[in-house]
Amino acid sequence: MSFQNTHRETFVLKATCRASSGIVAAVTSFLSNRGCYISELAQFDDVDTGQFFMRAVCYVETGDCTLADIREQFPEVAATFDMNWELHAADIPTKTLIMVSKFDHCLDDLLYRKRKGELHMEITAVVSNHLDLRPMAEREGIRFIYLPVTKENKPEQEKALLDIIAETGTELVVLARYMQVLSDDLCKQLRGRAINIHHSFLPGFKGAKPYHQAFERGVKLIGATAHYVTSDLDEGPIIEQSVQPVDHTFRPDALVAVGRDTETVALARAVRLHIEQRVFLDGNKTVIFR
């Protein structure tokens, strides 16, 4: 017998609290008593912090309980364990705003994957501090918003960005090679809902032309890291990393090409994990149920 849900509304329940006995039993009993079939269930105890993490994918198999009923009644269970929880309807795409500058590879890859159905998201807008990628966005029928940033107007433009996020109901912000540092205040307001892609090497190279620096050092492995944005530049909780071996035959232009590949792969995977509600923040780390 197939348990695939072809007609019921599927939802994802995410929960975190202090680890203690009876959490799984309480949650699964609550769902079962309301006719819910649990198609996926994952849990993790962080022994260092004492935190418990749980993700369940469910749908109502029997009875007339609705998602609204579950959302209304679950707080009683959550209160027992002082639980932080979220309930997401799986069929509703995540409203996503993409920020870019001049590099087009990450935006192009995200648009392609969305078009092919790999990323269940609704792109609310593409925001940029340059006009270079406007044609790419508008070819897809996506609203393009030009917000040039200078030292003088940065606070004003960040406020405009927050207004756009609020106006469009944006749930996720993706910095797809957006070459501006966000202010500490903006990072705090976007905590846990803004993903950045960073070229990371072993060793790491900061500043201009990182691939040329890598060439000069003769690196043997290059990669990219997708992480949540924090006020600590490029040091936020890591979601996904992609690496690829290279050798002495790779000149800077070849490293740049390989770097583009690793960046697109890491960013796309991170976006998918986030919109499928598989990522939990755990201090400066993440817990990810794949």
N, C-alpha and C positions, 0 to 999 in steps of 0.2 A: 504493500500500500504506500502510495506517495503522500508525503506530508507537505508537499509544496502548496503554498497559499496562492490561489489564482483569483480569489474574489474578495478576500477579507483585507481590511486595512492592517498592514504590518507596522509595528512600532518598535523603537529601540528604547530600552530603559537603561540609563546610566546612574550608578549610585556609588558614593564613597562615604566612609565614616571610620570611626575608630574600630579596629578589629575586635570582635567579641563573638561568643557562641550564639548560634541561632539566627544569624542574619540571612543566610541562604534559605533556610527552612521557612522563615517568615515571608520572604519575598516570593518564593516559588509557591507557597501555599496561598498567598494573596492572589497571585495570578491564576493558579489552578482553580480556585473557588469562583473565579469570574469567567471560567470557560476558556482561558487563554492556553494556547499551545506554544511552548517555548521551543523555538527551532535552533537557537544558539544560546549558549550560556558560558561565560568565562569569568573567572575571579582570580584575584591575586592579593596576598598579604605582603606588605612591605615590612619586613621584620625590623628594619632600622628606624622607621618612623611610627610603626604601629597602625598604619592606615590600611584600610580594606577597600578594594576596588572591584566593581562588578558591572558587567554588561550583559543584557539579555535582549534577544530579538524574539518577538512574540506576535501572535495575532489571535483574535477571538475566534475560537473554533466552534464553540457551542454557546447557546444562550443569546441574549440580546444586550449584553454589556457593551458599551461604546468606549472609545478612547477618552471621551470627555468624562465618562463615569470613572474610569481608572485614574485619570488625572485628579479628579475631585476626591477620590477615596484613598489614594496611596499615602497622602500626608500622615495618616494615622499610623501606618507602618514606619514611615520615615522618622516620625517623632520619637518612636521607641528607641531608636539607635542614634538619634541626633544626626541624621543622614542628610547629606547634600545630594540631590537627585535631579535628573532631567528626563523628560519624556519627549521623544521625537517621532513624528509620523514619517515612516521610511519613504513614502511615495512623494513627499513634498521636496523639491530640489532646494538645496542650500543657496540662499541669496549671497552672491559673491561679487565683490568689487576687486578689480585687478589694477595694480599701480605699476607703471612702467616709465622708463626714460627713453633711451635710444636703442638699446639692444632688443632685438625682436624674437630671439629663439624661444625664450620661455613663454611669452605670450602666444606665439604661433603654435607651440606644442599644446598648450592648454586649450586653445580654441579647437585644434584638431581633435583632441581627446574628447572634448565636450560634444563636438559634432558627431563623433563615432559612438557616443553613448557610454564612454568609459567613466566620465565624471558627471555625477548627478547634481548639477548645479545650474542656477540661473544667474547669468552675469548681469549685474545691475548697471555697471558702467566700467569703462576703462578710464582711469585718471592718469594724467602724465604732466611732467614739468617741461616736456618738449612736444613738438607737433609731429615728429617723425613717424610715429606709429598710428596716427589718426586714420590713414587709409585702410590699414589692416583691420582696425576695429569696425569702421563703418561698412566695410565690405560684408561683415557678418551681421550688419544691422544693429550693432551695439553702440549705445550712447558713448561718445568720447568727450571727456571734460578736460580742458587745458587749464592747469593750475601752475603757472611758472613760479618758482620759488627763489627768492633772494634773502639775504640776511635780514633785510629790513621788513619784508612782508611775510616772513615765515609764520609768525603767530596767526596772522590774518588768514593765510592759506590753509593752515591746519584746522582752523575753525571752520573754514569753508568745506574742508574734507569731512569733518564730523557732521556738518549739516547735510552733506550728500548721503553719508552713511545712514543718518536718521531718516531722511526723506525717502530713501529707497528701501528701508528695512533691511539693509545689508547685515548679514550674520558673520561673514568671513571676509577678511581683507588679505589679498595675496600680493606681496611685493615681488613682482616678476622681473628682477633686475632693475628695481627702482633705485636710482643712485642719489638718494638724499637721506640724511640721517634724521630720524624722527625725534621730536623733543621728548624729554622724560615724561611730561604730562600726557602727551598723546600715546606714548607706549603704555602708560598705566591704564588709560581709558580703553585701549585695545587689547588688554591682557587676555591671553588665551584664545584670541580670535583674529590674530594677524600672523601670517606665515611669511618668512623671508628666506631667500636662497642665497647662500654664501659660498664662494669658491674657497674650499679648504684643502690645504696640502699638508703633507708630512715632509718637511716642516711647513708651518703656516707662513704665508707671505702677505703682508699688509701693504696698503698704499697702491701706487700706480703700477700698472702692467704686471700683475702677479704671475702670469704665465711666462713672461720674459725672465722674471726673477727665478721661477722654477727651472727654466732652461739653464740659467747661469749656474744653478746649484746642482744640476744633473739629477733631478729627482727621479725616482723609480716608481712612484705611485702618486696619482693625483685624484682628486675627488671633489665632491660638493656636499654641503650640509644644508638641509632644510630645517628651520627651527622657528619657534615662536619668538616674536619680537619682544624685547625688553629694553630697558634703558641702558643696560650693559651691551654695548655694540657687538653684535655677532656672537653673543654668549648666552642667548636664551635657550630654553629647554629644547633639546634635539628631538625631532620627529623621525627624520629619515636621512640616511647618508648613502652616497653612491661613490664607488672608487673604480679606477681602472689602471692597470699596470702600463708603464711607458718605459722607454729605454733611451740610450744615447742617440738613436737615430731621429728622435722627435725634436724638430726645430720649433721655435715659438709658434709659428702658424699652425703646426700640427697639434701642439699642446692646446692652443685656443680651440681648435675643432673638437678635440677630445673633451675639453672642459665644457663646451656647450652641451655635449651629450650627457655628461654626468650631472650637470645642473638641471637639464630638463627632466631627466629620470627622477632625480631626488625630489624635485619640486612637485611633479605630478603625483608621485607616490604619497607625499606628505599631504597634499590636498585631498586625495582620495581617502586616506586614513581619517582625516579630520571630518570630512562630510559624511562618512559612514559611521561617525560617532564611535570611533575605535580608540581615541586618544584621551588620556587623563593626565592632567597636570599633577605632578608629585614633587612639590618644591621646585628645584631647578632641573628636575628630570621629568620624563614622561613615562607613563605606563601605557602600553599599546597592545590591544588584543587583535591579532591579525586573523 
